[in-house]
């Protein structure tokens, strides 16, 4: 099928070739055919029962020349850890919150609705944003079941924004919103051959989003093109008086990120190569070397290597910070947003899972929940020390140091490896991922398709310093437009030996 971008759909609507209601019907039909039947991608956990009514209202506004902006009448999906004050639940994929319908709406959802977007439904995710078990299977939740990878159906879609990525790749919507603490936008975007932006912390409001860590959490756009992602980012970015990070950084916000999209954006750019994320998979390295060569041909200077060596010491302090933050932030969210007929604390959730272990924990447990529950307050010296070390390793001795010493515009690395088999016995077993430096630093990261290994997508990441979204968008857009590597999903049933003969495409 032809894949339209947002600008093309707007032109069709302006020319009265299609309406928002017709577009919404088309997506709902495709969802019924491929998400709930056929291949059963299972990316969508709930459909908005008012989607067609909302679309009809927006069509009425268009008729009287009231156009709210580029997202007017555009159907989007949002991850099921983002609250909506409508008829849909917000559960983080957990049966513990089944039936919870928020009376408060996430700030970013308010912005999307105000811009004329149609919230088509909620996407499935790795339960609790993949922060429940040390051996979880990405894309699985006790409420939603397993999301599949639309490129090869027995492969994992990665997570935790699994459903958002798979739905965009499967053309069930024009775009989707995911969330990331570390890799939860970048990894599924990589595995599903789409564009994903993990914004700088403070750029996008977190109010009304079920949290893991106030230090690293952010929502971000997931789309089939860099332009569509930039259009969505324009709406998501807005100072939120209830998010202290957002208020503090409001002066850094450009008016329109699409203005930075430049076909010649790589001309005279200085790009560093983080070689410490190479060497894990020959196929992936081959694809990245081709991408680097193309970036050179587009006029960029390549500084190679520019390894982020401090990242090797980052894992332990990051994990410690996330455990502390999760207990504090989740308890705060549950107390403010969730009614008392559902669990009100992390301790309550642990007890619920124990009482319902057959349904909630058939494949993996809640080791992370238990470790987080044992942590003390954020005033503890252990927490403060770990957070300070994270910032030092990821910022001063990490991205900032590499970029400043080499006068770089951005650093590139493989976004991830080929999607692994869905495995409920051993859990996830990914071997490649470069999301941590930008995630822990709170800096921007964008992934775009770079190639395929036996039909399995591989992405390339561009990341830089805080609030450098304009720069990485410019670079990623130039690469995307020159390479045009993305191929629509295939819905292969299984990986076959015939596919393996075309490994280096």
DAVEN-V671504 format. One record per pair of residues at least 24 apart in sequence whose ideal C-beta (glycine too) atoms are under 6 Angstrom apart, sorted by sequence separation. I is the first residue (numbers start at 1). J is the second residue. If there is no record, write none. Layout:
# DAVEN-V671504
I,J
I,J
This chain:
# DAVEN-V671504
82,106
138,162
160,184
161,185
165,189
169,193
197,221
233,257
444,468
84,109
169,194
438,463
444,469
162,188
166,192
168,194
196,222
347,373
446,472
24,51
161,188
165,192
230,257
346,373
434,461
24,52
194,222
195,223
230,258
444,472
448,476
130,159
158,187
159,188
165,194
266,295
271,300
130,160
158,188
194,224
275,305
446,476
21,52
24,55
129,160
157,188
181,212
195,226
268,299
269,300
270,301
271,302
272,303
273,304
276,307
93,125
181,213
197,229
204,236
266,298
267,299
273,305
275,307
415,447
448,480
94,127
126,159
158,191
189,222
207,240
266,299
21,55
88,122
93,127
126,160
157,191
195,229
203,237
227,261
266,300
272,306
274,308
451,485
20,55
21,56
45,80
125,160
157,192
181,216
185,220
205,240
207,242
418,453
92,128
126,162
181,217
207,243
449,485
125,162
206,243
419,456
449,486
20,58
21,59
49,87
125,163
205,243
399,437
418,456
20,59
124,163
398,437
19,59
48,88
123,163
179,219
76,117
123,164
205,246
46,88
80,122
177,219
399,441
74,117
75,118
77,120
202,245
394,437
71,115
72,116
77,121
79,123
123,167
178,222
201,245
202,246
399,443
415,459
455,499
71,116
75,120
80,125
98,143
327,372
454,499
69,115
71,117
77,123
79,125
176,222
326,372
394,440
395,441
415,461
454,500
68,115
95,142
202,249
394,441
27,75
68,116
81,129
93,141
94,142
95,143
175,223
323,371
327,375
412,460
413,461
323,372
454,503
93,143
328,378
390,440
412,462
453,503
24,75
93,144
324,375
91,143
323,375
410,462
411,463
20,73
120,173
175,228
452,505
168,222
410,464
165,222
175,232
58,116
164,222
324,383
363,424
403,465
409,471
410,472
55,118
54,118
321,386
410,475
320,386
321,387
51,118
6,74
51,120
317,386
321,390
48,119
48,120
317,389
318,390
48,121
317,390
47,121
46,121
46,122
44,121
45,122
44,123
45,124
314,393
43,123
313,393
43,124
131,212
79,161
129,212
310,393
79,164
310,397
310,398
77,167
308,398
24,118
77,173
306,402
76,173
108,205
75,173
107,205
45,144
75,174
76,175
77,176
78,177
79,178
74,174
79,179
107,207
306,406
107,208
106,208
42,145
106,209
303,406
43,147
42,147
41,148
41,150
213,322
108,219
213,325
39,153
212,326
214,329
92,210
211,329
43,163
115,235
211,333
318,440
43,166
112,235
210,333
43,167
111,235
41,166
83,208
288,414
311,437
314,440
82,209
111,238
108,236
41,170
81,210
308,437
272,402
284,414
107,240
284,417
272,406
272,408
277,413
281,417
35,172
270,407
274,411
277,414
270,408
270,409
271,410
272,411
274,413
269,409
31,172
271,412
30,172
27,172
27,173
280,431
280,432
277,434
291,450
70,231
287,450
71,235
287,451
6,174
291,460
283,453
287,458
284,458
298,482
294,483
265,474
266,475
260,470
265,475
262,474
265,477
266,478
260,473
265,478
260,474
252,467
257,473
261,477
142,359
142,360
263,481
286,504
5,225
283,503
3,224
6,228
5,228
216,439
6,231
190,415
190,416
136,364
191,419
135,364
186,415
187,416
133,364
133,365
104,337
134,367
132,366
133,367
132,368
131,368
132,369
100,338
201,442
100,342
200,443
230,473
200,444
97,342
199,444
96,343
198,445
186,435
197,446
183,433
226,476
196,447
226,477
183,435
96,349
182,435
195,448
182,436
226,480
96,352
193,449
182,439
190,447
189,447
186,445
186,447
156,419
95,359
155,419
156,420
193,457
95,360
156,422
200,466
200,467
190,459
149,419
137,424
137,427
138,428
136,427
135,427
193,486
152,455
151,455
151,457
170,489
169,489
151,489
150,489
151,490
152,492
153,493
154,494
150,491
152,495
39,491
